[in-house]
Amino acid sequence: MDFTPTPPNDVRRPACLTGLVVSGVLSVCLAAPSAARAQLVGAATLESEYRLRGVGLTNGKPDVRIGLTYDHSSGAYAGGSVIVGDTARDGVRVLGYIEYAGYAKQTADGLGWDVGASNSNITLNLPGQLTTRSEVFGGISMNDVSAHLYFSPDYLGQSLKTLYFDVTATIRPRDRLRLYAHVGVLTPLGGSAGPGSRYEHFDGAAGAAWEFRHGEVQLGVTAATPDLEYPPGFQQKRSALVLKVTGFF
């Protein structure tokens, strides 16, 4: 799971996306409805490591994500981001990209809902292989709590169908300070993936974000269980402390 900083005018998207996704894909992304008018929002994020649902995709190295999101007044939205990182063999280069589109609305009583799809292609720093992921998703949100369900026909290029369910909550103890918590479970539905693909995978994250005029600083911890082995043959760290600095434009 990836948290995306909350852009101006409360343009918020499901957490899968950037990280899905606006780059910075960002922070606590609750599925709130889009702003009352169409707008284009850009974001650039520097982070200590790119982790997706407890899985590190940059081998513990920092990365930069730059993205754009367009929100239409109807509730439709679309966007994408590129990921740049330092590799062991080729130096600094583009590691991959993420793209997504969907539709979000909010009822008169404050209940929000959204549906959409996302796709990502990222070259891992170790062992240098390409990982792809396409998902369709749907979710609901109320106040500062959201829940989403994602389906992938080929999760991270492992020939494995999966369902992923997560819940994200935020609180604001003071102006400009946001605390967040997230829990998720990945359930295999079948496929030809290797060892470790038959059991459920749990992940969680918690942290704080300090917002300023055109961005925010976020510090959080992410953890996963049971032990991860992805890519095959590479033992992942079960937890990590991740620092992100995001600017909006």
HUDASUL-V905177 format. One record per residue. PHI is phi in degrees with one decimal (999 if undefined). OMEGA is omega in whole degrees, -180 to 180 (NA if undefined). Layout:
phi/omega
PHI/OMEGA
PHI/OMEGA
This chain:
phi/omega
999/-179
-124.3/-180
-103.5/-178
-112.5/180
-59.3/-179
-74.7/-179
-71.3/179
-59.4/177
60.0/175
57.1/173
-77.1/-175
-124.5/-179
-131.0/-180
-56.4/-174
-61.7/-179
-67.3/-173
-67.4/-172
-47.7/-131
99.8/136
-149.2/23
178.0/177
-58.8/-164
-35.0/-179
110.3/-177
-21.0/-115
-103.1/-162
-158.3/-179
-77.3/-177
-104.8/174
-88.4/-177
-81.3/177
-86.2/-179
-69.2/180
-74.2/-178
-65.4/-175
-70.1/-179
-129.9/179
-66.4/179
-158.5/177
-114.9/-178
-122.5/176
-111.0/179
-148.2/175
-129.0/-176
-125.9/170
-107.2/-178
-134.5/-176
-71.3/178
-167.1/176
-97.1/180
-122.5/-180
-120.7/178
53.0/178
87.8/-179
-101.0/178
-81.2/-178
-106.9/178
-122.9/174
56.4/177
78.2/-178
-100.8/180
-70.9/177
-146.3/176
-124.4/177
-122.4/180
-127.0/-175
-148.2/177
-132.0/174
-131.8/176
-111.5/178
-114.3/178
-93.1/-179
-63.3/179
-72.9/-175
112.8/177
-74.1/177
-147.2/179
-157.3/179
-176.7/179
-170.5/178
-150.6/174
-112.9/-179
-117.0/-179
-119.6/-180
-151.3/180
-93.3/-179
-105.1/-177
-67.6/-174
-104.0/-170
-110.4/-179
70.9/-179
-76.4/179
-159.9/177
-71.3/179
-90.3/-179
168.8/-178
-147.3/178
-134.3/178
-140.5/-177
-159.5/177
-156.7/-180
-174.0/-179
-143.0/-177
-133.5/179
-143.4/177
-135.2/-180
-81.1/-177
-63.8/-179
-88.9/175
94.4/178
-80.9/179
-102.4/175
-144.3/179
-157.1/176
-138.5/180
178.1/180
-145.7/179
-142.2/178
-146.5/178
-141.5/174
-135.3/-175
-133.5/175
-88.3/-177
-72.4/175
-63.9/179
-141.0/3
-95.0/178
89.7/-179
-101.7/-180
-88.3/175
-116.1/-179
-121.3/179
-155.3/174
-122.7/-178
-143.7/165
-114.4/-174
-148.5/173
-150.6/-178
-162.9/176
-133.2/178
-148.8/178
-148.0/-176
56.6/-177
-111.6/178
-128.1/178
-136.5/177
-138.8/-179
-137.2/175
-125.0/-177
-122.8/174
-121.1/177
-125.5/177
-78.9/-179
-155.2/-172
-72.9/178
52.7/177
65.2/-177
-101.3/-177
54.9/-174
-135.0/174
-81.4/-178
-140.8/164
-115.2/177
-127.5/179
-121.7/179
-141.1/176
-130.3/-180
-128.1/179
-135.2/177
-134.4/171
-137.4/179
-123.4/-179
-70.0/177
-158.8/-178
-58.8/178
76.2/179
-107.8/180
-124.9/174
-106.3/-177
-137.7/175
-146.2/-177
-144.5/171
-134.2/-180
-150.4/177
-137.7/179
-104.5/-177
-115.1/177
-68.5/178
-110.4/-179
133.3/-179
150.6/-176
-107.6/-179
-64.9/-175
-82.9/-178
-55.9/178
89.6/-177
-97.7/-175
-99.1/-178
-114.2/180
-73.3/-179
-119.8/-178
-109.1/175
-142.7/179
-149.9/179
-153.7/177
-154.7/-180
178.3/-178
-139.8/178
-131.8/177
-107.5/-175
-92.3/173
-127.5/-168
-53.6/-177
-123.8/179
170.2/179
-163.3/173
-115.6/-176
-128.8/177
-130.3/-178
-152.5/177
-116.6/178
-125.5/-178
-144.5/-180
-146.1/177
-152.3/-1
-75.4/-179
-55.7/-177
-101.5/171
-135.1/180
-149.1/-4
-61.6/179
-52.1/-180
93.6/-180
-116.0/-178
-81.7/-179
-81.1/169
-71.9/-177
-77.0/-179
-145.0/180
-159.3/173
-100.2/-174
-120.1/177
-110.0/180
-131.2/173
-125.4/-175
-124.0/173
-122.5/179
-106.1/179
-145.7/NA
